[in-house]
Amino acid sequence: MVAFILLVVGGLNWLLVGLFDWNLVTVLLGSILNGVLVTVVYVLVGLSAVYEVVTHKQNCRACSTSSLGASM
């Protein structure tokens, strides 16, 4: 659940960057510890993406062997 929340936060942040050139993470955390906390957040979002990719098939209802999608 934590990985999913971090992915949503990261995705929304990239949406804001793409549409408005406005980085919410940097705005909220940029001055804390000379930006180290921003880097930590980005690393956690990236690790969450890797975790979700690796564990996707076992967690996804559409990808499970009992679903209709598996027979196609």
VMD Tcl script that builds the backbone (N, CA, C; Angstrom):
set m [mol new atoms 216]
animate dup $m
set s [atomselect $m all]
$s set {name element resname resid chain x y z} {
  {N N MET 1 A 0.826 -1.189 0.000}
  {CA C MET 1 A 0.000 0.000 0.000}
  {C C MET 1 A 0.874 1.258 0.000}
  {N N VAL 2 A 1.978 1.223 0.734}
  {CA C VAL 2 A 2.888 2.373 0.779}
  {C C VAL 2 A 3.481 2.632 -0.598}
  {N N ALA 3 A 3.874 1.562 -1.281}
  {CA C ALA 3 A 4.440 1.710 -2.621}
  {C C ALA 3 A 3.406 2.315 -3.564}
  {N N PHE 4 A 2.176 1.891 -3.472}
  {CA C PHE 4 A 1.125 2.427 -4.328}
  {C C PHE 4 A 0.904 3.909 -4.058}
  {N N ILE 5 A 0.864 4.302 -2.799}
  {CA C ILE 5 A 0.671 5.708 -2.443}
  {C C ILE 5 A 1.831 6.554 -2.963}
  {N N LEU 6 A 3.051 6.047 -2.810}
  {CA C LEU 6 A 4.204 6.786 -3.329}
  {C C LEU 6 A 4.148 6.912 -4.851}
  {N N LEU 7 A 3.669 5.893 -5.540}
  {CA C LEU 7 A 3.525 5.978 -6.991}
  {C C LEU 7 A 2.482 7.018 -7.391}
  {N N VAL 8 A 1.395 7.089 -6.655}
  {CA C VAL 8 A 0.372 8.095 -6.940}
  {C C VAL 8 A 0.929 9.491 -6.703}
  {N N VAL 9 A 1.617 9.689 -5.585}
  {CA C VAL 9 A 2.228 10.994 -5.296}
  {C C VAL 9 A 3.226 11.365 -6.389}
  {N N GLY 10 A 4.060 10.410 -6.783}
  {CA C GLY 10 A 5.041 10.675 -7.834}
  {C C GLY 10 A 4.377 10.986 -9.161}
  {N N GLY 11 A 3.332 10.255 -9.498}
  {CA C GLY 11 A 2.616 10.504 -10.744}
  {C C GLY 11 A 1.946 11.860 -10.764}
  {N N LEU 12 A 1.318 12.233 -9.662}
  {CA C LEU 12 A 0.694 13.556 -9.583}
  {C C LEU 12 A 1.735 14.661 -9.646}
  {N N ASN 13 A 2.880 14.435 -9.027}
  {CA C ASN 13 A 3.954 15.421 -9.089}
  {C C ASN 13 A 4.420 15.616 -10.527}
  {N N TRP 14 A 4.598 14.519 -11.272}
  {CA C TRP 14 A 5.015 14.629 -12.672}
  {C C TRP 14 A 3.938 15.297 -13.519}
  {N N LEU 15 A 2.673 15.087 -13.193}
  {CA C LEU 15 A 1.597 15.784 -13.886}
  {C C LEU 15 A 1.725 17.292 -13.695}
  {N N LEU 16 A 1.969 17.707 -12.459}
  {CA C LEU 16 A 2.136 19.133 -12.171}
  {C C LEU 16 A 3.369 19.705 -12.863}
  {N N VAL 17 A 4.443 18.933 -12.894}
  {CA C VAL 17 A 5.658 19.385 -13.582}
  {C C VAL 17 A 5.387 19.525 -15.078}
  {N N GLY 18 A 4.721 18.547 -15.661}
  {CA C GLY 18 A 4.460 18.576 -17.086}
  {C C GLY 18 A 3.508 19.682 -17.510}
  {N N LEU 19 A 2.461 19.900 -16.739}
  {CA C LEU 19 A 1.462 20.900 -17.116}
  {C C LEU 19 A 1.843 22.325 -16.734}
  {N N PHE 20 A 2.419 22.478 -15.555}
  {CA C PHE 20 A 2.621 23.823 -15.017}
  {C C PHE 20 A 4.070 24.150 -14.679}
  {N N ASP 21 A 4.986 23.200 -14.948}
  {CA C ASP 21 A 6.386 23.366 -14.566}
  {C C ASP 21 A 6.505 23.712 -13.078}
  {N N TRP 22 A 5.711 23.006 -12.267}
  {CA C TRP 22 A 5.659 23.252 -10.834}
  {C C TRP 22 A 5.880 21.937 -10.101}
  {N N ASN 23 A 6.976 21.839 -9.351}
  {CA C ASN 23 A 7.357 20.612 -8.663}
  {C C ASN 23 A 6.917 20.693 -7.205}
  {N N LEU 24 A 5.869 19.962 -6.872}
  {CA C LEU 24 A 5.299 20.000 -5.522}
  {C C LEU 24 A 6.274 19.495 -4.472}
  {N N VAL 25 A 7.020 18.442 -4.787}
  {CA C VAL 25 A 7.972 17.891 -3.811}
  {C C VAL 25 A 9.045 18.925 -3.472}
  {N N THR 26 A 9.563 19.583 -4.478}
  {CA C THR 26 A 10.584 20.602 -4.237}
  {C C THR 26 A 10.006 21.789 -3.476}
  {N N VAL 27 A 8.783 22.167 -3.804}
  {CA C VAL 27 A 8.146 23.284 -3.102}
  {C C VAL 27 A 7.959 22.949 -1.622}
  {N N LEU 28 A 7.506 21.735 -1.339}
  {CA C LEU 28 A 7.235 21.357 0.048}
  {C C LEU 28 A 8.492 21.012 0.841}
  {N N LEU 29 A 9.471 20.378 0.190}
  {CA C LEU 29 A 10.611 19.834 0.925}
  {C C LEU 29 A 11.967 20.378 0.475}
  {N N GLY 30 A 11.991 21.276 -0.479}
  {CA C GLY 30 A 13.235 21.711 -1.114}
  {C C GLY 30 A 14.272 22.290 -0.189}
  {N N SER 31 A 13.865 23.040 0.808}
  {CA C SER 31 A 14.847 23.700 1.661}
  {C C SER 31 A 15.258 22.871 2.876}
  {N N ILE 32 A 14.606 21.754 3.086}
  {CA C ILE 32 A 14.910 20.926 4.253}
  {C C ILE 32 A 16.185 20.136 3.987}
  {N N LEU 33 A 17.171 20.301 4.847}
  {CA C LEU 33 A 18.438 19.575 4.767}
  {C C LEU 33 A 19.107 19.731 3.396}
  {N N ASN 34 A 19.041 20.935 2.836}
  {CA C ASN 34 A 19.655 21.240 1.540}
  {C C ASN 34 A 19.164 20.327 0.427}
  {N N GLY 35 A 17.898 19.979 0.448}
  {CA C GLY 35 A 17.317 19.169 -0.616}
  {C C GLY 35 A 17.528 17.674 -0.474}
  {N N VAL 36 A 18.160 17.234 0.598}
  {CA C VAL 36 A 18.400 15.803 0.791}
  {C C VAL 36 A 17.069 15.061 0.907}
  {N N LEU 37 A 16.111 15.659 1.569}
  {CA C LEU 37 A 14.817 15.003 1.746}
  {C C LEU 37 A 14.095 14.843 0.400}
  {N N VAL 38 A 14.256 15.811 -0.501}
  {CA C VAL 38 A 13.686 15.691 -1.841}
  {C C VAL 38 A 14.280 14.476 -2.547}
  {N N THR 39 A 15.574 14.310 -2.457}
  {CA C THR 39 A 16.244 13.173 -3.069}
  {C C THR 39 A 15.741 11.862 -2.472}
  {N N VAL 40 A 15.552 11.829 -1.172}
  {CA C VAL 40 A 15.040 10.628 -0.503}
  {C C VAL 40 A 13.643 10.291 -1.019}
  {N N VAL 41 A 12.798 11.306 -1.164}
  {CA C VAL 41 A 11.443 11.069 -1.674}
  {C C VAL 41 A 11.500 10.503 -3.087}
  {N N TYR 42 A 12.340 11.086 -3.948}
  {CA C TYR 42 A 12.458 10.586 -5.324}
  {C C TYR 42 A 12.980 9.149 -5.358}
  {N N VAL 43 A 13.920 8.822 -4.516}
  {CA C VAL 43 A 14.444 7.452 -4.452}
  {C C VAL 43 A 13.348 6.499 -3.985}
  {N N LEU 44 A 12.572 6.890 -2.996}
  {CA C LEU 44 A 11.484 6.043 -2.507}
  {C C LEU 44 A 10.417 5.834 -3.573}
  {N N VAL 45 A 10.092 6.882 -4.339}
  {CA C VAL 45 A 9.124 6.745 -5.426}
  {C C VAL 45 A 9.668 5.787 -6.485}
  {N N GLY 46 A 10.934 5.910 -6.833}
  {CA C GLY 46 A 11.543 5.012 -7.810}
  {C C GLY 46 A 11.575 3.577 -7.342}
  {N N LEU 47 A 11.936 3.368 -6.091}
  {CA C LEU 47 A 11.941 2.012 -5.538}
  {C C LEU 47 A 10.528 1.435 -5.484}
  {N N SER 48 A 9.541 2.283 -5.226}
  {CA C SER 48 A 8.151 1.831 -5.227}
  {C C SER 48 A 7.742 1.359 -6.610}
  {N N ALA 49 A 8.189 2.066 -7.639}
  {CA C ALA 49 A 7.875 1.654 -9.009}
  {C C ALA 49 A 8.497 0.301 -9.319}
  {N N VAL 50 A 9.750 0.109 -8.923}
  {CA C VAL 50 A 10.415 -1.177 -9.147}
  {C C VAL 50 A 9.676 -2.281 -8.393}
  {N N TYR 51 A 9.311 -2.026 -7.159}
  {CA C TYR 51 A 8.583 -3.013 -6.355}
  {C C TYR 51 A 7.255 -3.382 -7.018}
  {N N GLU 52 A 6.516 -2.389 -7.488}
  {CA C GLU 52 A 5.227 -2.649 -8.120}
  {C C GLU 52 A 5.387 -3.451 -9.409}
  {N N VAL 53 A 6.427 -3.161 -10.188}
  {CA C VAL 53 A 6.666 -3.920 -11.417}
  {C C VAL 53 A 6.995 -5.373 -11.092}
  {N N VAL 54 A 7.843 -5.583 -10.102}
  {CA C VAL 54 A 8.274 -6.939 -9.756}
  {C C VAL 54 A 7.128 -7.757 -9.152}
  {N N THR 55 A 6.284 -7.131 -8.350}
  {CA C THR 55 A 5.219 -7.861 -7.663}
  {C C THR 55 A 3.867 -7.736 -8.351}
  {N N HIS 56 A 3.826 -7.098 -9.503}
  {CA C HIS 56 A 2.549 -6.820 -10.161}
  {C C HIS 56 A 1.737 -8.087 -10.441}
  {N N LYS 57 A 2.343 -9.056 -11.048}
  {CA C LYS 57 A 1.595 -10.235 -11.479}
  {C C LYS 57 A 0.946 -10.980 -10.311}
  {N N GLN 58 A 1.635 -11.073 -9.194}
  {CA C GLN 58 A 1.054 -11.787 -8.058}
  {C C GLN 58 A -0.002 -10.961 -7.329}
  {N N ASN 59 A 0.003 -9.639 -7.510}
  {CA C ASN 59 A -0.967 -8.784 -6.828}
  {C C ASN 59 A -2.137 -8.371 -7.707}
  {N N CYS 60 A -2.044 -8.558 -9.008}
  {CA C CYS 60 A -3.040 -8.065 -9.948}
  {C C CYS 60 A -4.137 -9.098 -10.167}
  {N N ARG 61 A -5.366 -8.682 -9.977}
  {CA C ARG 61 A -6.495 -9.592 -10.189}
  {C C ARG 61 A -6.633 -9.948 -11.663}
  {N N ALA 62 A -6.368 -9.002 -12.552}
  {CA C ALA 62 A -6.507 -9.251 -13.986}
  {C C ALA 62 A -5.414 -10.180 -14.503}
  {N N CYS 63 A -4.284 -10.256 -13.811}
  {CA C CYS 63 A -3.167 -11.090 -14.260}
  {C C CYS 63 A -3.140 -12.463 -13.609}
  {N N SER 64 A -4.029 -12.705 -12.673}
  {CA C SER 64 A -4.008 -13.994 -11.984}
  {C C SER 64 A -4.459 -15.106 -12.936}
  {N N THR 65 A -4.071 -16.317 -12.638}
  {CA C THR 65 A -4.376 -17.456 -13.509}
  {C C THR 65 A -5.856 -17.796 -13.522}
  {N N SER 66 A -6.604 -17.349 -12.531}
  {CA C SER 66 A -8.026 -17.665 -12.489}
  {C C SER 66 A -8.872 -16.659 -13.262}
  {N N SER 67 A -8.261 -15.594 -13.782}
  {CA C SER 67 A -9.041 -14.582 -14.494}
  {C C SER 67 A -9.146 -14.925 -15.979}
  {N N LEU 68 A -10.028 -14.235 -16.660}
  {CA C LEU 68 A -10.220 -14.457 -18.095}
  {C C LEU 68 A -9.011 -13.985 -18.889}
  {N N GLY 69 A -8.310 -12.951 -18.407}
  {CA C GLY 69 A -7.163 -12.411 -19.117}
  {C C GLY 69 A -6.027 -13.405 -19.257}
  {N N ALA 70 A -5.935 -14.371 -18.353}
  {CA C ALA 70 A -4.832 -15.332 -18.392}
  {C C ALA 70 A -5.014 -16.357 -19.521}
  {N N SER 71 A -6.251 -16.565 -19.965}
  {CA C SER 71 A -6.482 -17.568 -20.995}
  {C C SER 71 A -6.258 -17.024 -22.397}
  {N N MET 72 A -6.066 -15.739 -22.528}
  {CA C MET 72 A -5.867 -15.130 -23.853}
  {C C MET 72 A -4.452 -15.206 -24.296}
}
mol reanalyze $m
mol bondsrecalc $m
mol representation Tube
mol addrep $m
